Amino acid sequence: KGCVVGAHDGIGENGDFSQGVGFYIDASNVTLDDVCVRNTRSFGIAINNDSVNHVTIKNCDLSNVATAPTPQLYASMAIQIMGADDNTVHGCLISGWSGGIHTWYDADRNNVHDNRGVNNYGWIGGGGQYTPRSFVEDYGVDGAENDDNHFYNNYVDGTNGSAFELADILNNPHVIGNTVRNAFNAFVVQGSDDNKARGVLIADNTFYGHGCVVGDATNWFSGSGVIRGNTFNAWCQNNIGTIYVPTDGLGVDITGNTFN
């Protein structure tokens, strides 16, 4: 019980992830329940070991003002899961970070559900400008692809990146039953050449756009998979459209959605 407030001065030399973190988890079968983290200089909670699994993070209150000391290297993210498998994040409130919950580099079968992300607007850079960061980033690369990470029943309100960014080599990521407001993109599925997500399922979500205002974005899909049963409210049509599948897309079935 209780709070970690203002962990010491950020990540160390050579990107030492263990410094400046509220909770650094380096063991399996750990549960964090009903703890809070305030204004750490690096991650709120970090799991960065590919031998770690079965960590549960639940009912936690993670708040920050996105003040990473070296944002060009590592911005503050509420929860970073790197290389770890079979972990669960649910019932957490995440507010004021650069990014929310990120699964990176060979992180498999992680379940992120029933969380609330509010006003996670990137980090503050030079001149007080914000640099975009997505609330959820599922990111795999060649030799360290991510498999079967599922994001469902989350509420995201406020990000100048994407609510859900699915990047590079992923297999079977699911984005189901979420509600998104005030995001630059509700979702982006992207990658280079053949390094793209496959078997993506984006289903039964409710996405609210900004209406036709300058800078309203397009939900981008260049992997393969299904966009099904979603409701898109007030997405502007004066750019590319509500959903854009570029010429390097691998194939997507868009079916049964509602566009208001």
GIPEVEN-V884163 format. One record per helix or strand of 3 or more residues. SS is the DSSP state (~ for helix, > for strand). FROM is the first residue (numbers start at 1). LEN is the number of residues. If there is no record, write none. Layout:
BEGIN
ss:from:len
SS:FROM:LEN
SS:FROM:LEN
END
This chain:
BEGIN
ss:from:len
>:3:3
>:23:3
>:31:3
>:36:3
>:45:3
>:56:3
>:61:3
>:77:6
>:88:3
>:93:3
>:99:6
>:111:3
>:116:3
~:126:3
>:136:6
>:150:3
>:155:14
>:174:3
>:179:12
>:200:4
>:206:3
>:219:3
>:224:5
>:231:3
>:251:5
END
